[in-house]
């Protein structure tokens, strides 16, 4: 595959436009300020991670969408897409390069922000767990890349800003803001609004199918957060575990971009 030229171009363009610099400044400032000023009262490092998780949970998907939604749309609107595909690379290489490049644009400032904040927090709080914190950083990175992939898929599949944004934001609302409610609604309808307690095993597993809930599961299990979600209860189906959550995140990274590519492959330029 020859995806490297597209990835390098995306990354260099973001540096020239200062996108990465701005994101680093914003994220480092947000996370460091959160740990230094609005940190947990308990003074324990896991409590800091829970606070950091609350900050990134809703923010990272939006940044991922902003980074990814114009990845192909801008190239199409500016006419540079034809030139890019005239180089010795296929459409598949172009899409792979876009995914890698945009993931780096998001990942570099995100990791920098979390690492700096973690270092500040380690000097402040007790019970520091460096390896567990690196797991949190890695899970957060995968979480962000999943939404970059979703936005990139929309960018490949639709021809205008409005169409792309409406689909991307709609998926964000469904997968991030409303997923548990959607699962609960399905259960309620199937049981004629006489929802059993606890909910069926298949519904608990379905909760984990969202990238946001898979991310929550990975972090909450590692740091033993309290949560009302059924997939984090003391007794859950054997299918509901951290490995499954990791597979779900990987699926949300590869699945949307693969579906978007299938549509983009057959689109007239």
TILODO-468667 format. One line per 8 residues: their letters; for each residue x, y negated, z negated of N, C-alpha, C, O. Coordinates in steps of 0.001 Angstrom, whole numbers. Each point is the difference from the previous one (the first is absolute). Example, Ala and Ser with C-alpha at 12.3 -4.5 7.8 and 13.67 -1.06 7.14 Angstrom:
<pts>
as> 13190:5690:-7800:-890:-1190:0:900:-1200:0:1036:19:-665  -1386:-1069:1385:820:-1190:-60:-770:-1090:-730:509:-1108:-169
</pts>
This chain:
<pts>
xxxxxxxx> 838:1206:0:-838:-1206:0:874:-1258:0:1116:-2:-522  -1648:-1060:1117:749:-1246:133:-784:-1147:-644:-302:-1005:643  -16:1180:-1925:-823:-986:-696:827:-1104:-651:-556:-1017:-416  1873:1196:320:835:-942:-745:-35:-1429:542:-49:-933:-802  73:707:2139:-27:-1389:480:-1233:-776:-465:110:-1168:-373  -1272:1799:390:-1221:-679:-448:51:-282:-1487:-387:-1084:-438  861:2047:-349:102:-206:-1447:970:-1132:-326:-282:-842:-853  1436:829:1544:982:-1064:-246:-556:-1362:380:193:-978:-723
xxxxxxxx> -883:913:1856:-573:-1281:451:-1024:-519:-1011:10:-1181:-347  -890:2061:-123:-1001:-416:-992:668:-524:-1264:-404:-1026:-547  1428:1738:89:678:-388:-1227:739:-1333:185:-60:-873:-866  752:726:1992:725:-1246:251:-952:-1187:160:275:-1094:-492  -1387:1319:1178:-976:-1078:169:-550:-464:-1344:-233:-1191:-206  29:2137:-707:-525:-373:-1315:1030:-793:-797:-365:-870:-790  1650:1166:992:1050:-768:-674:69:-1406:585:115:-978:-739  -184:875:2083:47:-1318:641:-1183:-867:-421:143:-1206:-199
xxxxxxxx> -1304:1828:65:-1190:-760:-402:-91:-170:-1514:-949:-599:-505  1937:1128:-218:86:-97:-1458:-1123:749:-717:-263:-248:-1177  -394:1162:1885:-1069:777:-631:529:799:-1186:-587:-14:-1082  1703:710:1297:566:825:-1070:459:-877:-1159:-209:342:-1164  835:-1472:1483:491:-891:-1066:-1152:-512:-852:94:-45:-1227  -1180:-340:1888:-1167:-497:-743:-604:1101:-859:-340:-226:-1161  206:1428:1740:-568:1111:-755:875:369:-1198:-513:279:-1084  1839:-277:1282:891:298:-1119:-173:-1024:-1106:-110:363:-1171
xxxxxxxx> 86:-1645:1532:-151:-1057:-1001:-1327:126:-739:-50:-133:-1223  -1029:392:1971:-1322:107:-620:-89:1218:-908:-455:-111:-1139  887:1282:1630:-140:1226:-770:943:44:-1200:-396:421:-1086  1639:-854:1278:910:-57:-1141:-537:-964:-1046:-8:308:-1192  -441:-1474:1639:-561:-966:-940:-1215:535:-728:-135:-174:-1211  -770:839:1967:-1216:533:-607:307:1081:-1019:-520:-31:-1115  1357:984:1487:266:1124:-892:860:-413:-1194:-241:448:-1121  1246:-1303:1355:833:-449:-1114:-799:-867:-950:115:137:-1218
xxxxxxxx> -931:-1036:1773:-847:-838:-851:-963:866:-797:-250:-244:-1180  -292:1273:1856:-927:886:-691:650:749:-1138:-626:222:-1036  1883:176:1216:674:747:-1059:520:-908:-1098:26:392:-1167  390:-1606:1525:614:-895:-979:-1021:-813:-790:194:-273:-1184  -1292:-116:1854:-966:-898:-631:-1295:713:-384:-533:-195:-1093  38:1023:2010:-1287:648:-234:166:1492:-257:-866:797:363  1965:-423:-983:281:1402:-259:-912:582:-1056:-753:-731:-644  813:2049:457:-865:680:-963:350:-369:-1433:1158:-276:-312
xxxxxxxx> -2158:273:-552:211:-352:-1400:710:1108:-764:627:-260:-1027  -719:1491:1515:563:1130:-745:1528:-4:-5:616:598:-882  0:-1268:1857:1456:-18:69:614:1290:499:1207:194:-139  -2008:705:723:486:1279:512:79:-48:1519:-848:-609:653  1865:1252:-93:216:-24:1442:-1173:617:776:-398:-568:1017  -176:1704:-1446:-1159:534:734:-1172:-983:81:-729:-24:991  555:-778:-2030:-1062:-1008:39:309:-1069:1049:-907:-508:660  2191:168:-509:393:-926:1060:-329:588:1372:-508:-704:873
xxxxxxxx> 800:2002:-680:-299:633:1285:-1500:-40:271:-421:-220:1135  -380:429:-2166:-1456:-58:184:-425:-1401:419:-888:-154:838  1514:-866:-1415:-291:-1377:395:426:-243:1444:-735:-611:776  1929:1092:-417:492:-157:1370:-903:740:987:-281:-498:1090  -170:1690:-1484:-922:762:845:-1275:-805:270:-482:-49:1132  -51:-573:-2167:-1198:-822:176:230:-1153:963:-909:-393:732  2133:-158:-728:310:-1109:904:109:451:1450:-462:-702:900  1064:1862:-661:254:419:1378:-1164:773:606:-104:94:1223
xxxxxxxx> -773:462:-2057:-1051:894:487:-877:-661:1068:-270:596:1042  -168:-1819:-1304:-843:-686:979:772:-872:963:-503:-328:1075  1733:-60:-1444:771:-934:815:724:678:1156:-1:-515:1118  612:1650:-1374:838:657:1007:-790:394:1257:515:-200:1100  -1736:750:-1200:-738:305:1234:-249:-1234:865:69:76:1227  -360:-1216:-1865:-245:-1221:773:1264:-466:711:-54:-427:1154  1198:509:-1845:1261:-368:644:291:959:1157:449:-426:1064  -703:1715:-1273:207:978:1062:-848:-293:1223:466:145:1130
xxxxxxxx> -1708:-556:-1345:-888:-337:1114:495:-1236:734:21:-29:1230  378:-995:-1984:515:-1229:617:1256:283:815:170:-544:1091  706:1393:-1616:1243:335:704:-282:808:1274:688:-175:1006  -1688:1051:-1043:-188:939:1092:-1046:-329:1040:32:559:1096  -972:-1464:-1410:-1162:-92:884:306:-629:1362:-732:239:961  1791:-1032:-861:338:-623:1290:1163:694:695:513:-504:999  -98:1638:-1510:1214:653:511:-73:256:1500:955:-279:723  -2069:802:-256:-173:268:1426:-855:-1078:654:208:-343:1164
xxxxxxxx> -1159:-186:-1906:-909:-1015:534:772:-1219:505:-290:-503:1085  1266:24:-1854:780:-1164:417:787:295:1272:82:-837:899  497:2039:-834:764:374:1199:-903:14:1232:413:-394:1091  -1649:854:-1281:-939:56:1118:-421:-1414:416:-53:-308:1191  -244:-544:-2166:-475:-1354:294:1101:-859:636:-284:-832:861  1519:1030:-1279:1110:-815:514:544:509:1328:761:-698:670  -1144:1898:-293:494:582:1239:1317:730:-138:512:552:974  47:-543:-2188:1299:654:-200:-121:1515:-88:1007:708:26
xxxxxxxx> -2250:-204:-132:-188:1444:-104:436:701:1286:622:1062:-41  -958:-1671:1189:392:592:1284:1514:58:105:560:993:463  107:-2070:-899:1462:-25:33:594:1044:-938:962:684:348  -1543:-569:-1538:516:960:-983:-105:1426:526:894:818:-217  -1980:-529:901:-206:1359:507:711:246:1327:30:1127:497  547:-2198:80:797:195:1212:1416:439:-336:743:454:870  -374:-592:-2145:1297:483:-459:-25:1533:-36:-1071:601:88  2232:28:-216:11:1476:-37:-550:544:-1313:723:620:-780
xxxxxxxx> -2005:-858:547:-670:575:-1162:-1462:256:354:-595:-740:783  36:1766:-1350:-1387:349:253:-913:-770:-948:464:-679:-916  -1750:796:1148:-948:-622:-928:112:622:-1386:-177:-684:-1009  469:1964:961:175:655:-1291:1199:-582:-749:-72:-236:-1206  1177:4:1926:1168:-613:-616:-324:-1405:-490:422:-400:-1085  -1171:-344:1888:-379:-1365:-366:-818:-9:-1285:244:-819:-885  -1206:1720:779:-850:60:-1193:814:422:-1220:-155:-571:-1079  1019:1568:1250:847:429:-1116:896:-1136:-473:176:-200:-1202
xxxxxxxx> 394:-550:2156:834:-1134:-363:-774:-1072:-735:511:-603:-944  -1744:358:1369:-844:-981:-682:-294:431:-1435:43:-820:-917  -338:2099:723:-283:487:-1343:1221:-143:-902:-113:-453:-1138  1275:839:1647:1222:-103:-796:341:-1464:-277:307:-369:-1134  -363:-459:2177:352:-1404:-154:-905:-721:-976:485:-696:-892  -1798:849:1045:-941:-678:-894:77:568:-1417:-215:-724:-972  519:2001:854:160:585:-1336:1217:-597:-701:-26:-220:-1211  1087:-43:1966:1175:-654:-584:-312:-1434:-406:469:-474:-1035
xxxxxxxx> -1254:-210:1845:-380:-1382:-324:-748:-52:-1328:207:-915:-796  -1067:1887:561:-706:71:-1285:883:594:-1088:30:-501:-1124  692:1575:1460:694:774:-1023:1152:-724:-654:178:103:-1214  613:-838:1987:1165:-669:-573:-389:-989:-1099:541:99:-1102  -1450:-1048:1341:-365:-912:-1080:-750:670:-1136:142:-395:-1157  -944:1412:1479:-746:690:-1045:939:716:-963:-133:-124:-1218  1087:876:1773:961:707:-845:870:-991:-762:280:200:-1182  153:-1279:1860:820:-1006:-678:-749:-613:-1182:564:-170:-1081
xxxxxxxx> -1840:-161:1295:-787:-584:-1078:-156:930:-1183:148:-413:-1150  -449:1680:1436:-201:958:-1084:1297:342:-721:0:187:-1217  1111:-103:1958:1285:322:-634:451:-1142:-905:439:240:-1125  -542:-1471:1600:387:-1151:-833:-890:-84:-1230:491:-208:-1110  -1807:369:1303:-921:-40:-1141:291:1126:-978:-58:-198:-1214  375:1386:1740:324:1124:-873:1255:-254:-816:76:381:-1168  913:-1029:1786:1231:-319:-735:-281:-1009:-1112:521:130:-1108  -1343:-1133:1405:-372:-984:-1019:-770:674:-1132:241:-273:-1176
xxxxxxxx> -1174:1161:1544:-808:680:-1009:841:946:-848:-238:139:-1200  1230:516:1824:851:928:-746:763:-708:-1111:301:594:-1035  11:-1872:1258:702:-772:-1020:-938:-488:-1104:447:-430:-1063  -1764:503:1330:-974:-534:-958:-683:1070:-832:-271:-196:-1185  -6:1339:1822:-893:967:-619:731:1259:-441:1133:262:402  -1814:504:-1236:530:1266:-494:-472:1145:894:-834:-182:887  1394:1371:-1147:-408:1234:698:181:-105:1510:-875:404:766  2009:-945:-345:268:-149:1426:181:1380:638:681:869:-544
xxxxxxxx> -1313:-689:1720:73:1280:720:380:-284:1452:-880:-109:854  2194:-13:-558:427:-409:1349:-478:935:1110:-459:-468:1042  561:1773:-1249:-399:935:1054:-1496:-62:260:-439:39:1150  -337:-136:-2213:-1448:-126:176:-341:-1311:706:-919:-54:817  1665:-998:-1138:-269:-1287:656:325:76:1492:-710:-587:817  1774:1303:-458:317:177:1416:-1110:772:711:-278:-246:1173  -357:1185:-1888:-1159:699:565:-1129:-977:270:-659:72:1037  436:-985:-1972:-1019:-1038:174:318:-874:1217:-889:-299:797
xxxxxxxx> 2147:-108:-653:394:-829:1146:-216:766:1302:-533:-552:963  944:1825:-929:-177:800:1203:-1464:201:358:-371:-91:1171  -465:363:-2170:-1433:180:245:-621:-1293:510:-853:30:887  1277:-1171:-1444:-523:-1290:440:387:-281:1440:-791:-544:769  2013:918:-405:451:-175:1384:-858:832:953:-445:-509:1029  208:1776:-1354:-853:850:842:-1412:-571:106:-610:30:1069  101:-542:-2168:-1331:-611:-43:-75:-1173:974:-961:-121:759  1975:-741:-782:3:-1139:912:117:427:1448:-691:-544:861
xxxxxxxx> 1559:1514:-576:191:461:1375:-1283:641:537:-282:-95:1195  -489:740:-2058:-1276:587:440:-913:-1072:589:-657:236:1014  611:-1409:-1641:-862:-1068:518:631:-712:1187:-718:-556:832  2055:560:-732:640:-467:1230:-430:896:1158:-304:-493:1086  278:1796:-1311:-410:952:1034:-1458:-219:406:-333:48:1184  -525:-285:-2164:-1419:-255:291:-151:-1261:850:-743:-7:981  1455:-1067:-1363:-76:-1251:757:589:165:1394:-536:-540:968  1642:1285:-857:618:249:1303:-943:781:901:-94:-286:1194
xxxxxxxx> -605:1271:-1752:-968:776:787:-1101:-903:541:-400:131:1156  -92:-1048:-1990:-1018:-952:457:567:-914:1076:-690:-325:967  1950:-93:-1129:638:-879:973:139:680:1355:-83:-659:1036  294:1967:-1036:105:742:1257:-1354:257:641:-89:185:1214  -965:-172:-2021:-1294:482:473:-941:-1095:478:-958:286:718  1210:-1539:-1103:-929:-1078:335:752:-1180:595:1210:-137:-179  -1948:-715:895:642:-989:859:-10:-1423:-543:665:-861:575  -1387:572:-1653:-59:-1370:-508:296:-30:-1492:-137:1004:-699
xxxxxxxx> 549:-2190:224:275:-179:-1426:-1187:399:-856:149:706:-997  -1322:-1161:1393:-1193:253:-807:-284:1491:-106:-268:507:-1090  325:195:2211:-270:1439:-14:988:735:-899:-388:872:-778  1667:-1227:889:1024:671:-798:-193:-292:-1479:22:919:-819  -212:-2192:465:-127:-380:-1410:-1254:567:-638:38:457:-1142  -1152:-481:1866:-1249:534:-546:171:1486:-327:-412:450:-1070  1014:308:1979:197:1438:-262:996:231:-1130:-229:835:-876  1331:-1575:897:1030:209:-1026:-511:-385:-1385:201:739:-964
xxxxxxxx> -855:-1882:861:-536:-430:-1297:-1131:921:-439:-139:298:-1186  -671:154:2145:-1069:941:-334:550:1293:-580:-542:526:-972  1611:-14:1562:637:1213:-529:615:-266:-1370:-49:863:-877  624:-2039:685:554:-358:-1310:-1095:11:-1069:186:555:-1082  -1314:-1167:1391:-1107:-36:-967:-480:1411:-313:-215:347:-1162  47:465:2202:-517:1356:-213:993:874:-756:-384:725:-918  1656:-791:1298:999:912:-568:582:-487:-1319:429:810:-822  -408:-2112:612:659:-551:-1183:-1006:-497:-1031:127:302:-1186
xxxxxxxx> -1108:-1049:1624:-916:-643:-936:-1219:840:-345:-539:-111:-1102  96:957:2039:-1311:639:-174:33:1521:88:-1058:626:58  2236:-12:-48:53:1435:258:-714:824:-1077:-805:875:316  1101:-1155:-1571:-637:757:-1084:-1520:-175:61:-743:961:-201  286:-2169:473:-1442:-248:127:-580:808:1157:-1095:549:-123  1809:-467:1241:-482:778:1141:-113:1478:-352:-983:649:357  1981:-113:-1056:-48:1416:-406:-1162:213:-966:-750:967:139  594:-1853:-1109:-1107:118:-957:-1349:-78:699:-941:695:-385
xxxxxxxx> 840:-1535:1406:-1252:-129:748:-313:1278:761:-1151:434:38  2171:176:571:-199:1268:711:-514:1069:-965:-940:730:313  1565:-646:-1489:-428:985:-999:-1440:-276:-431:-816:917:-91  517:-2176:-169:-1349:-360:-455:-1055:377:1043:-1055:526:-356  1324:-788:1626:-957:312:1062:-173:1506:125:-1123:490:118  2235:250:-144:-80:1459:150:-752:649:-1156:-671:1014:193  774:-1585:-1389:-692:557:-1166:-1283:-762:-323:-515:74:-1116  5:-809:2111:-1268:-723:-129:10:-928:-1214:-969:-81:-755
xxxxxxxx> 2091:-614:594:193:-1018:-1044:-99:572:-1416:-270:-720:-961  493:2022:859:106:643:-1310:1438:529:-122:231:1208:-45  723:-2142:-8:1413:338:86:440:859:-1175:-222:-373:-1152  843:1518:1425:475:861:-1094:1215:-609:-693:726:-810:577  -529:1207:-1795:1185:-434:-753:656:1222:-639:-645:677:-800  1884:-372:1118:858:-747:927:-403:201:1450:-759:913:325  1275:-1774:543:-327:110:1417:656:1245:582:972:495:-571  -1470:28:1688:553:1230:583:1486:-128:348:519:-1094:224
xxxxxxxx> 144:2253:-188:1435:9:300:301:-627:1361:995:-708:152  -1861:969:846:273:-541:1326:-44:-1523:-8:722:-645:760  -1565:67:-1614:-91:-1457:-92:1245:-572:-685:485:-1067:375  26:1781:-1376:1234:-439:-663:1144:3:1010:794:-939:49  -714:2001:757:1042:73:1022:-184:-1089:1052:976:-565:492  -2237:271:-147:-272:-1032:1004:444:-1373:-491:404:-840:804  -474:598:-2106:486:-1270:-536:1456:-239:383:412:-1138:224  355:2205:-152:1440:-103:260:301:-235:1484:1156:-211:366
xxxxxxxx> -2184:246:492:235:-131:1436:301:-1428:429:469:-214:1118  -722:-751:-1963:323:-1396:299:1470:-270:-287:526:515:-987  160:-1309:1819:1397:-334:-310:139:-733:-1330:984:184:-716  -1962:-1009:391:60:-753:-1256:-125:917:-1209:722:-165:-984  -1639:1134:1053:-159:910:-1126:1144:1011:-66:381:426:-1090  167:-41:2235:1173:872:-13:1181:-714:-661:747:601:-773  -590:-1884:1084:1054:-804:-629:-245:-135:-1496:922:150:-802  -2172:-436:427:-336:-105:-1423:342:1301:-721:542:-22:-1106
xxxxxxxx> -861:1157:1736:249:1295:-633:1493:214:-226:409:416:-1084  403:-694:2090:1445:196:-121:578:-795:-1168:792:521:-784  -1194:-1783:676:574:-871:-1030:-593:302:-1370:721:68:-996  -2040:112:951:-665:209:-1288:441:1300:-670:176:43:-1217  3:1020:2010:455:1269:-571:1431:-129:-520:335:520:-1064  491:-1211:1821:1408:-146:-389:147:-790:-1299:835:330:-842  -1655:-1381:685:137:-882:-1164:-1142:151:-1007:-83:-761:-965  -799:1745:1189:-1075:326:-937:-892:-1200:-294:-254:-341:-1155
xxxxxxxx> -225:-304:2249:-946:-1099:-155:-1365:550:-380:-352:1119:374  -407:-1902:-1110:-1400:316:-231:-803:-428:1228:239:-1075:551  -1172:1893:-125:-807:-328:1170:-1328:722:-69:-101:1112:-519  -928:-1779:1060:-1337:596:5:-235:905:1201:-1015:695:47  1931:-684:933:-197:811:1193:33:1486:-338:823:457:-792  -1734:282:1410:-107:1435:-283:1262:758:408:333:1012:-617  372:-1482:1645:1193:735:444:1166:-163:-976:1054:607:189  -1238:-1425:-1237:1025:-155:-1032:-463:535:-1349:600:-300:-1032
xxxxxxxx> -1663:1089:1042:-502:591:-1243:960:1097:-476:905:410:727  -1120:49:-1948:871:1032:-577:-95:1306:780:1007:679:199  -2201:-328:238:-203:1225:782:-500:-365:1389:-1068:-592:153  1847:948:847:-352:-293:1389:213:1255:835:698:917:-432  -1296:-862:1634:233:1151:885:1494:146:317:738:-985:-11  -310:2186:286:1416:259:266:510:-773:1213:1193:-286:106  -2102:-49:806:398:-739:1193:392:-1439:-318:727:-631:767  -1202:113:-1886:243:-1400:-367:1277:-76:-831:2:331:-1186
xxxxxxxx> 1069:-765:1813:1277:-123:-683:877:-1004:734:-401:-545:1029  1592:299:-1553:881:-1018:576:484:384:1396:173:-867:857  46:2164:-624:438:428:1327:-1078:-266:1042:291:-444:1111  -1535:718:-1478:-1101:-285:927:-102:-1496:264:-215:-422:1136  370:-378:-2185:-40:-1455:168:1103:-475:940:-221:-893:818  1398:1483:-931:1108:-365:876:-302:382:1448:314:-752:922  -922:1918:-725:-381:435:1346:-1057:-934:582:30:-318:1189  -965:-121:-2034:-1039:-938:456:635:-1301:484:-365:-505:1062
xxxxxxxx> 1310:-43:-1825:674:-1231:423:750:209:1313:-42:-850:890  727:1983:-776:712:296:1249:-981:102:1167:289:-453:1107  -1446:1052:-1368:-1019:111:1040:-517:-1348:453:-271:-195:1184  130:-753:-2129:-471:-1333:354:1082:-822:696:-309:-1005:640  1549:1410:-753:1065:-660:761:30:527:1437:108:-779:947  -202:2097:-789:142:608:1321:-1319:66:772:-16:-163:1220  -1092:402:-1933:-1282:208:674:-510:-1204:780:-243:123:1200  70:-1288:-1837:-536:-1147:744:840:-396:1208:-539:-279:1071
xxxxxxxx> 1870:253:-1244:839:-422:1118:-54:1034:1132:114:-367:1169  -285:1636:-1497:-141:1021:1038:-1312:-181:763:-31:115:1225  -1048:-398:-1952:-1303:-222:657:50:-1262:858:-491:-9:1129  1090:-1063:-1672:131:-1230:771:839:199:1251:-294:-570:1051  1340:1380:-1166:855:263:1159:-773:713:1103:181:-314:1176  -1030:1258:-1531:-762:735:1012:-875:-953:815:-187:193:1202  -347:-1221:-1865:-796:-981:738:904:-938:809:-301:-335:1145  1401:-76:-1755:939:-909:655:659:655:1212:296:-673:987
xxxxx> -70:1974:-1061:672:731:1089:-781:-86:1297:593:-28:1078  -1913:-16:-1165:-837:25:1193:-552:-1378:356:-850:-117:883  1331:-936:-1570:-512:-1342:244:766:-657:1147:1226:87:71  -1969:-752:831:644:-776:1059:575:-1275:-588:-667:-689:-772  1901:374:1133:658:-1208:-500:-399:-1216:807:459:-1106:-282
</pts>
